[in-house]
Amino acid sequence: MPADRSSSRLLATFRSPGIVSCEDLSWGPSRTIEPHTHDFYQLDYFYGGYGTVSAAKTRYSVTPGDVFIANPADIHEFRAAAALPLQGLSFKFCLHGAKPLPRFSNYIGNLAVLPKDSKRDLEDLLRRACAEDNSSRYGHREIAGALLGAFLLLMVRAFQDHRRDAVSDGGGRAIDAIRGYIRACYHLPLTLADLGRVAGLNPRYLCQKFSRQIGRSPIAVLTEERMQVAKRLLRSTQLPIARIGEDVGYPDIYHFSKRFKAVVGSSPKAYRTATRGKS
């Protein structure tokens, strides 16, 4: 698939990054970095833990394998989960001489997922870039910048390929990917933006594909998965209802009870009483 015009413009203005700093970070439980901005790029690769990140007035759930990128002047913030807090590599870098400065979020979004088929190689590029930047060997800064630059361009290429494949098969693979992600991550505070980035598709386009192929929206599928798990836990455990709500992605018990009754037809308490002892 040939590059589109915007991607061609990126290549025309791209320069090898000059890394300002690179750190391998382990976040403390519930650590928060309040909304802020700076005059350089920031790229974070999360290889462990959970949390949320906000950028461009959108909140995303972060899981292992996610890549966050903020352009200069982008307002963004981070919040680590109380349990299994975030771990990742954090790069701050500049593109000296690039005019205009490219906005990488236009090509891969503010939060992207490392492609499964090249995840190991891409993660290795980042680890090598960080190791080089923190060494004092000959040419370490130039090599670190070249490795980070290769990572950025490979991510843009992978995102283009993913969009092409999603369109060519009518969205089937994208839908399968999202359903798998929902089964694995229903307990997180997922949004339509989260599901869209997993598929590499615009949320509106994604909703159209879901409606045409399975007759329901992505959020409806997420809600169904959560309610199936909640019903099983209500039937087979003595966990408090508030805890069950938290375990299926509803930290507010009122919101959980309201959604449960709307989908199932009875409150969680009434459902537990009526089905107690049933598998």
C-alpha positions as CSV (number, residue, x, y, z in Angstrom):
1,M,0.0,0.0,0.0
2,P,1.6,3.3,-1.0
3,A,2.0,6.0,1.7
4,D,-0.7,8.6,1.9
5,R,0.0,12.2,1.4
6,S,0.3,13.0,5.1
7,S,2.8,10.1,5.7
8,S,4.8,11.3,2.7
9,R,5.0,14.8,4.3
10,L,6.2,13.1,7.5
11,L,9.1,11.5,5.6
12,A,9.9,14.9,4.0
13,T,10.3,16.6,7.3
14,F,11.6,13.8,9.5
15,R,14.9,14.1,11.3
16,S,16.7,11.6,13.5
17,P,15.6,12.3,17.1
18,G,17.9,14.0,19.5
19,I,17.2,12.3,22.8
20,V,16.9,14.6,25.8
21,S,16.6,11.8,28.4
22,C,15.6,8.1,28.7
23,E,14.5,6.4,31.9
24,D,13.3,2.9,32.8
25,L,10.6,3.8,35.3
26,S,8.7,1.8,37.9
27,W,5.7,3.8,39.0
28,G,4.5,3.8,42.6
29,P,1.0,2.6,43.4
30,S,-1.6,5.3,42.4
31,R,1.1,7.7,41.4
32,T,-0.3,10.7,39.5
33,I,1.4,13.2,37.2
34,E,-1.0,16.1,36.8
35,P,-1.8,17.7,33.5
36,H,1.3,19.4,32.0
37,T,3.0,20.2,28.8
38,H,6.6,20.8,27.5
39,D,8.4,21.9,24.4
40,F,9.7,18.5,23.4
41,Y,8.2,15.1,22.4
42,Q,7.6,12.4,25.0
43,L,7.3,8.7,24.2
44,D,6.5,6.1,26.9
45,Y,6.5,2.4,26.2
46,F,4.7,0.5,29.0
47,Y,5.9,-3.1,29.4
48,G,4.1,-3.8,32.7
49,G,1.3,-2.7,34.9
50,Y,-1.9,-0.8,34.4
51,G,-3.1,2.8,34.6
52,T,-4.6,5.6,32.6
53,V,-3.3,8.4,30.4
54,S,-5.1,11.5,29.1
55,A,-4.2,13.5,26.1
56,A,-6.2,15.7,23.7
57,K,-9.1,15.7,26.2
58,T,-9.4,11.9,25.9
59,R,-8.6,9.4,28.6
60,Y,-7.1,6.0,27.7
61,S,-6.6,2.8,29.7
62,V,-3.0,1.7,29.6
63,T,-2.0,-2.0,29.4
64,P,1.3,-3.8,28.8
65,G,2.5,-3.3,25.2
66,D,1.0,0.2,24.8
67,V,3.0,3.2,23.5
68,F,2.0,6.8,24.4
69,I,3.3,9.8,22.5
70,A,2.8,13.5,23.2
71,N,3.8,16.2,20.7
72,P,5.3,19.4,21.9
73,A,2.7,21.6,23.7
74,D,0.3,18.6,24.1
75,I,-1.4,18.7,27.5
76,H,-1.2,15.2,29.1
77,E,-1.4,13.4,32.4
78,F,-0.7,9.9,33.9
79,R,-2.3,7.9,36.6
80,A,-0.9,4.5,37.8
81,A,-3.2,1.8,39.1
82,A,-3.2,1.0,42.9
83,A,-2.4,-2.6,42.1
84,L,0.1,-3.6,39.4
85,P,1.3,0.0,38.8
86,L,2.9,1.0,35.5
87,Q,6.4,0.1,34.4
88,G,8.0,1.4,31.2
89,L,10.6,3.2,29.2
90,S,10.2,7.0,29.0
91,F,11.9,9.0,26.2
92,K,12.0,12.8,25.9
93,F,13.3,13.9,22.5
94,C,13.5,16.7,19.9
95,L,13.6,16.7,16.1
96,H,16.1,19.4,15.4
97,G,15.7,21.1,12.1
98,A,12.3,19.6,11.3
99,K,9.9,22.2,9.8
100,P,7.1,22.0,10.5
101,L,7.4,19.7,13.5
102,P,5.4,16.5,12.7
103,R,2.6,15.5,15.1
104,F,3.1,11.8,15.5
105,S,-0.3,11.4,17.1
106,N,-1.8,12.2,13.7
107,Y,-0.3,9.0,12.4
108,I,-0.5,6.5,15.3
109,G,-2.7,8.2,17.8
110,N,-1.7,9.4,21.3
111,L,-1.8,5.8,22.5
112,A,-1.0,2.9,20.2
113,V,-0.5,-0.9,20.6
114,L,2.8,-2.6,19.5
115,P,1.9,-4.9,16.6
116,K,1.9,-8.6,17.8
117,D,4.0,-9.8,14.8
118,S,6.8,-7.3,15.5
119,K,6.4,-6.5,19.2
120,R,9.6,-8.2,20.3
121,D,11.7,-6.4,17.6
122,L,10.1,-3.0,18.3
123,E,10.6,-3.3,22.0
124,D,14.2,-4.3,21.4
125,L,14.7,-1.1,19.4
126,L,13.6,1.0,22.4
127,R,15.6,-0.9,24.9
128,R,18.7,-0.6,22.7
129,A,18.1,3.1,22.2
130,C,17.8,3.7,26.0
131,A,20.9,1.6,26.7
132,E,22.9,3.5,24.1
133,D,21.7,6.9,25.4
134,N,22.7,6.1,28.9
135,S,26.2,4.8,27.9
136,S,29.3,6.7,27.1
137,R,30.5,4.7,24.1
138,Y,31.6,6.3,20.9
139,G,28.6,7.7,18.9
140,H,26.1,6.6,21.6
141,R,23.8,9.7,21.2
142,E,23.7,9.3,17.4
143,I,23.0,5.6,17.5
144,A,20.3,6.1,20.2
145,G,18.6,8.7,18.0
146,A,18.8,6.5,15.0
147,L,17.2,3.5,16.9
148,L,14.4,5.7,18.2
149,G,13.8,7.2,14.8
150,A,13.6,3.7,13.3
151,F,11.0,2.8,16.0
152,L,8.9,5.8,15.2
153,L,8.8,5.2,11.4
154,L,8.2,1.4,11.9
155,M,5.2,2.3,14.1
156,V,3.8,4.6,11.4
157,R,4.3,1.9,8.8
158,A,2.6,-0.8,11.0
159,F,-0.4,1.5,11.7
160,Q,-0.8,2.1,7.9
161,D,-0.6,-1.6,7.3
162,H,-3.2,-2.3,10.0
163,R,-5.6,0.2,8.6
164,R,-5.2,-1.3,5.1
165,D,-5.8,-4.8,6.4
166,A,-8.8,-3.7,8.4
167,V,-10.4,-2.1,5.4
168,S,-9.6,-4.9,2.9
169,D,-11.3,-7.6,5.0
170,G,-14.4,-5.5,5.8
171,G,-13.3,-5.0,9.4
172,G,-13.4,-8.7,10.4
173,R,-9.9,-8.9,11.9
174,A,-10.4,-5.6,13.7
175,I,-13.6,-6.9,15.3
176,D,-11.9,-10.1,16.3
177,A,-9.1,-8.1,17.9
178,I,-11.4,-5.9,19.9
179,R,-13.5,-8.9,21.1
180,G,-10.3,-10.5,22.3
181,Y,-9.2,-7.3,24.0
182,I,-12.6,-7.0,25.7
183,R,-12.4,-10.5,27.1
184,A,-8.9,-9.8,28.5
185,C,-9.5,-6.3,29.7
186,Y,-13.2,-5.9,30.6
187,H,-12.1,-4.9,34.2
188,L,-10.4,-1.7,33.0
189,P,-12.3,1.6,32.5
190,L,-12.4,1.2,28.7
191,T,-13.7,3.8,26.4
192,L,-14.6,3.8,22.7
193,A,-11.3,5.5,22.1
194,D,-9.5,2.6,23.8
195,L,-11.2,0.1,21.5
196,G,-10.6,2.2,18.4
197,R,-6.9,2.3,19.1
198,V,-6.7,-1.5,19.5
199,A,-8.2,-1.8,16.0
200,G,-6.3,1.1,14.6
201,L,-9.6,2.6,13.4
202,N,-11.5,5.8,13.9
203,P,-14.1,5.2,16.7
204,R,-17.0,6.3,14.4
205,Y,-15.9,3.9,11.6
206,L,-15.4,1.1,14.1
207,C,-19.0,1.6,15.4
208,Q,-20.3,1.3,11.8
209,K,-18.4,-1.9,11.3
210,F,-19.7,-3.5,14.5
211,S,-23.3,-2.5,13.7
212,R,-23.1,-3.9,10.2
213,Q,-21.4,-7.2,11.1
214,I,-22.8,-8.1,14.5
215,G,-25.7,-5.7,15.1
216,R,-24.3,-4.1,18.3
217,S,-21.9,-1.4,19.2
218,P,-18.5,-2.0,20.6
219,I,-19.6,-0.6,24.0
220,A,-22.7,-2.9,24.0
221,V,-20.3,-5.9,23.5
222,L,-18.2,-4.7,26.4
223,T,-21.2,-4.3,28.6
224,E,-22.4,-7.8,27.7
225,E,-19.0,-9.3,28.7
226,R,-19.0,-7.4,32.0
227,M,-22.5,-8.5,32.8
228,Q,-21.8,-12.2,32.0
229,V,-18.8,-12.1,34.4
230,A,-20.8,-10.2,37.0
231,K,-23.6,-12.7,36.9
232,R,-21.2,-15.6,37.3
233,L,-19.6,-14.0,40.3
234,L,-23.0,-13.2,41.9
235,R,-24.1,-16.8,41.5
236,S,-20.9,-18.6,42.5
237,T,-19.2,-16.3,45.1
238,Q,-19.9,-14.4,48.3
239,L,-17.9,-11.4,47.2
240,P,-19.5,-8.0,48.1
241,I,-21.5,-6.5,45.3
242,A,-19.3,-3.4,45.3
243,R,-16.2,-5.6,44.9
244,I,-17.9,-7.4,41.9
245,G,-18.7,-4.1,40.3
246,E,-15.0,-3.0,40.7
247,D,-13.9,-6.4,39.2
248,V,-15.9,-5.9,36.1
249,G,-15.0,-2.3,35.4
250,Y,-17.5,-0.3,37.5
251,P,-15.8,1.2,40.6
252,D,-19.0,3.1,41.4
253,I,-21.5,0.7,42.9
254,Y,-24.5,2.9,42.0
255,H,-23.4,3.0,38.3
256,F,-22.8,-0.8,38.4
257,S,-26.3,-1.5,39.9
258,K,-28.0,0.8,37.4
259,R,-26.2,-0.8,34.4
260,F,-26.8,-4.3,35.7
261,K,-30.5,-3.7,36.2
262,A,-30.8,-2.1,32.7
263,V,-29.2,-5.2,31.1
264,V,-30.3,-8.1,33.2
265,G,-33.7,-6.8,34.4
266,S,-33.1,-7.0,38.2
267,S,-30.7,-5.5,40.7
268,P,-27.5,-7.4,41.5
269,K,-28.8,-8.2,45.0
270,A,-32.1,-9.6,43.6
271,Y,-30.3,-11.6,41.0
272,R,-28.0,-13.1,43.6
273,T,-30.9,-14.1,45.8
274,A,-32.8,-15.7,42.9
275,T,-29.9,-17.6,41.5
276,R,-28.0,-18.6,44.7
277,G,-26.5,-22.0,44.4
278,K,-26.9,-22.2,40.6
279,S,-23.8,-22.7,38.5
